[in-house]
Amino acid sequence: MTSDLVTSLIYVSRKTVPAPKKAEVINDILMVSQERNKFLRVTGALFSASSTFAQFIEGPRLAID
């Protein structure tokens, strides 16, 4: 069954957030992601560099697509 397949995705994006708001924005992303990911049975990691975010997520294919 397709919904039982696990898939993963790596996504990289450029930050557009001013440096003074960086911690606040990252915290907001984490708060929303933790609740949503639990509901969707998705796990992952968010990486923050000086000018980019990178995100790795893994879970049921239908939740990742």
N, C-alpha and C positions, 0 to 999 in steps of 0.2 A: 504494500500500500504506500503510495507516494507521501502521505502525511507522516509516516513513521521514519522516513529517511532524514538523516542528520546532514546538515550542510553548514558551511562556514563562509564568511565574507570578511574581507579586509577593505576598509574604506579610509581614504586620506582626504582631508579637506584643508583649505587655507583658513587661518583664523582672521576674522574681521572685527574682533573684539578689542577695544582699547586696553592696554596693559593694566590700568588701575581696576578694571572690572573683571579681569581674567578669573580670579578665584571665585567670585560670585557666580559667573557664568558656568564654570566647571561644576560647582556645587549644584546649580540648577539642573544641569544635564544629568548628573549622577542621581539626583533625587527622582527625576521623572523616569530615567532608565531603569532604576532598581525596581520600581513598582511595575512598570510595563513588562520588563524582561521576566519577572516572576510569573506574571499572568500568561505570557507567551511561551514559557519554559525555555527561555533563551539565556545563554551565559555569554560573557565577553569581557573585554578590557578596553579602557579608553586611555590613550597615550597622548600627552600634551608636550609639544616642543615649543620653541620660541615663536614660530610662525605657522605651525600646523597642528592639527589633531589627526590621530590615527585611531581607528576603532577596529577591533576584531570581535566578531560575534559568531556564535555557533548555536544551532538549535534545530528544531523541526523545519523541514524545507519550506512548508507553507508559511511559517512565521518569519523566515528570513527573506523569502521572495517578496 
